Amino acid sequence: MAKRVLVVGGAGYIGSHCCRLLEDRGDEVVVFDDLSTGHRGAVRSELIVGDIRDPAALRAALRGRGFDAVMHFAARAMVGESMVRPSLYFALNVGGTANLLDAMRDADVPAIVFSSTCAIYGAPQTQPVDETHPKGPLSPYGLSKLQVEQMLETCRALEGLRASSLRYFNAAGAHPDGSLGESHDPETHLIPLALAAAMGARPPLEVFGDDYDTPDGTCIRDYVHVMDLASAHALAMDAMLAGSPGGAWNLGSERGHSVLQVLESVARVTGRPVPHRIAPRRAGDPPALYASSALIRAELGWTPQRRDLDGIIETAWRWARSPRW
């Protein structure tokens, strides 16, 4: 049976891809977004423009609409900015989520899927990182996401809220048909930056460090396709609406690729070399970070379908050549 879902932050990169998946399978989607970082053009369902720091706007969006669940993507998500403006991250990411949970309770919405992050773990002590790894976020951004997870766990225990937290590793790629993609200002993610450099649309890419203890000296990360992230959200929601209390799971491809391997893949896909230069290391960058997704595979049956790096980059390249916003 079709679900009715409020997607908070549904005009953003991952949220819009999740909306598309839900719409394509027949669910009814309403998007709530302040459009500060999202794009109106990414929304093809009903759009309510509002800020999660505004409790009245959230109550109005939820009241009397008969939503089965909420998917929550709205957040500030730049580590560097969070180091300079931590209060903004706590006000929006944590305070905004508290407002959302209050409005959900008032409207009798029973379930929420939360967009979390591997940043809650901090520097990896073991690889691959699984859900038992100690949590020690290194930035206010990571800390704000961990605090939201703790809030959800508390509401699950004390109020019966069904809540799931999905901890992304490196979201990447775009919708296979080229109609949705990644568009941040400023852009900080490696793949779109490398594609722009290959196109000559930006200066040569800076590779931060080539002397790490990795096979080629550059950092290794786990890139997971955005549509695989979307499918995990749908699975988590469906499980809760079937009676599960929810849970917390890592989402990654379980494969690590170095920065230089990404640049080589971009060159193969585009037929163009990626101009780049070696720059000093950035503080806080671990040499390697990749996921174990064994728990969600066992509990929800989620398996990423787009694990090939060239395939992931091909979808991003399709978008980069003709972005719609």
MODATA-V100288 format. One record per backbone hydrogen bond with DSSP energy under -0.5 kcal/mol. NH is the residue of the N-H (numbers start at 1). CO is the residue of the C=O. E is the energy in kcal/mol with one decimal. If there is no record, write none. Layout:
NH_CO_E / NH_CO_E
This chain:
5_3_-0.5 / 5_28_-2.9 / 6_69_-2.0 / 7_5_-0.6 / 7_30_-3.1 / 8_6_-0.8 / 8_71_-2.9 / 9_7_-0.6 / 9_32_-3.4 / 10_7_-1.2 / 10_32_-0.6 / 12_9_-1.4 / 16_12_-2.3 / 17_13_-1.2 / 18_14_-2.1 / 19_15_-2.4 / 20_16_-2.1 / 21_17_-2.0 / 22_18_-2.4 / 23_19_-3.0 / 24_20_-2.6 / 25_21_-1.3 / 26_23_-1.5 / 27_22_-2.5 / 28_3_-3.1 / 29_27_-0.6 / 30_5_-2.3 / 31_46_-2.9 / 32_7_-2.1 / 33_48_-2.0 / 39_11_-2.2 / 42_39_-1.7 / 43_40_-1.8 / 44_42_-0.5 / 46_29_-0.8 / 48_31_-3.4 / 49_47_-0.6 / 50_33_-1.0 / 50_48_-0.7 / 54_51_-2.3 / 55_53_-0.8 / 58_54_-1.8 / 59_55_-2.5 / 60_56_-2.3 / 61_57_-1.9 / 62_58_-1.9 / 63_59_-2.6 / 65_62_-1.6 / 68_4_-2.9 / 69_4_-1.3 / 70_111_-2.1 / 71_6_-2.5 / 72_113_-3.1 / 73_8_-3.5 / 73_71_-0.7 / 74_8_-0.8 / 79_77_-0.6 / 82_78_-2.3 / 83_79_-1.3 / 83_80_-0.5 / 84_80_-0.8 / 84_81_-0.9 / 85_81_-3.0 / 88_85_-0.7 / 89_85_-1.2 / 90_86_-2.1 / 91_87_-2.6 / 92_88_-2.5 / 93_89_-1.8 / 94_89_-0.8 / 94_90_-0.7 / 95_90_-2.7 / 96_91_-0.8 / 96_92_-0.5 / 97_93_-0.6 / 98_94_-2.2 / 99_95_-2.1 / 100_96_-2.1 / 101_97_-2.6 / 102_98_-2.1 / 103_99_-2.3 / 104_100_-2.5 / 105_101_-2.3 / 106_102_-2.2 / 107_103_-1.6 / 108_105_-1.1 / 109_104_-2.5 / 110_108_-0.6 / 112_162_-2.1 / 113_70_-2.3 / 114_112_-0.5 / 114_164_-3.6 / 115_72_-2.3 / 116_114_-1.0 / 116_166_-2.3 / 118_168_-2.4 / 120_117_-1.3 / 121_118_-1.9 / 128_290_-0.5 / 129_290_-2.7 / 130_128_-0.5 / 133_130_-1.8 / 136_120_-0.6 / 136_134_-0.6 / 137_120_-0.6 / 143_139_-2.5 / 144_140_-2.6 / 145_141_-1.9 / 146_142_-2.1 / 147_143_-2.5 / 148_144_-1.8 / 149_145_-2.3 / 150_146_-2.3 / 151_147_-2.1 / 152_148_-2.6 / 153_149_-2.4 / 154_150_-2.1 / 155_151_-2.4 / 156_152_-2.3 / 157_153_-2.1 / 158_154_-2.6 / 159_155_-2.1 / 160_155_-0.6 / 160_156_-0.8 / 161_155_-1.6 / 162_110_-2.4 / 163_161_-0.6 / 163_245_-1.9 / 164_112_-2.2 / 165_247_-2.6 / 166_114_-2.5 / 167_165_-0.6 / 167_249_-3.4 / 168_116_-1.1 / 168_166_-1.0 / 169_251_-1.4 / 170_222_-2.3 / 171_169_-1.0 / 172_224_-1.9 / 175_180_-1.3 / 178_175_-2.3 / 193_189_-1.7 / 194_190_-2.9 / 195_191_-2.5 / 196_192_-2.2 / 197_193_-2.2 / 198_194_-2.3 / 199_195_-1.8 / 200_197_-1.0 / 201_196_-2.6 / 202_196_-0.6 / 205_275_-2.7 / 207_205_-0.6 / 207_277_-2.9 / 208_206_-0.7 / 209_207_-1.6 / 209_279_-2.1 / 212_217_-2.7 / 214_212_-2.2 / 217_214_-0.8 / 220_287_-2.7 / 221_257_-2.4 / 222_289_-0.7 / 223_221_-0.6 / 223_255_-0.5 / 224_170_-2.6 / 224_222_-0.6 / 226_172_-2.4 / 228_225_-0.7 / 229_225_-1.8 / 230_226_-2.0 / 231_227_-2.0 / 232_228_-1.6 / 233_229_-1.7 / 234_230_-2.0 / 235_231_-2.2 / 236_232_-2.5 / 237_233_-2.5 / 238_234_-2.7 / 239_235_-2.4 / 240_236_-1.9 / 241_237_-2.5 / 242_238_-1.0 / 243_240_-1.7 / 244_239_-2.5 / 249_165_-2.4 / 251_167_-2.7 / 257_221_-2.7 / 259_219_-1.4 / 262_258_-2.1 / 263_259_-2.2 / 264_260_-2.3 / 265_261_-2.2 / 266_262_-2.7 / 267_263_-2.1 / 268_264_-2.0 / 269_265_-2.7 / 270_266_-2.7 / 271_267_-1.9 / 275_273_-0.8 / 277_205_-2.6 / 279_207_-3.2 / 285_282_-1.6 / 286_284_-0.7 / 289_220_-1.3 / 292_129_-2.5 / 293_291_-0.5 / 297_293_-1.7 / 298_294_-2.2 / 299_295_-2.6 / 300_296_-2.3 / 301_296_-0.9 / 301_297_-0.7 / 302_296_-1.4 / 312_308_-2.3 / 313_309_-2.6 / 314_310_-2.3 / 315_311_-1.4 / 316_312_-1.6 / 317_313_-2.7 / 318_314_-1.9 / 319_315_-1.5 / 320_316_-2.6 / 321_317_-1.9 / 322_318_-0.7 / 322_319_-0.9 / 323_320_-0.5
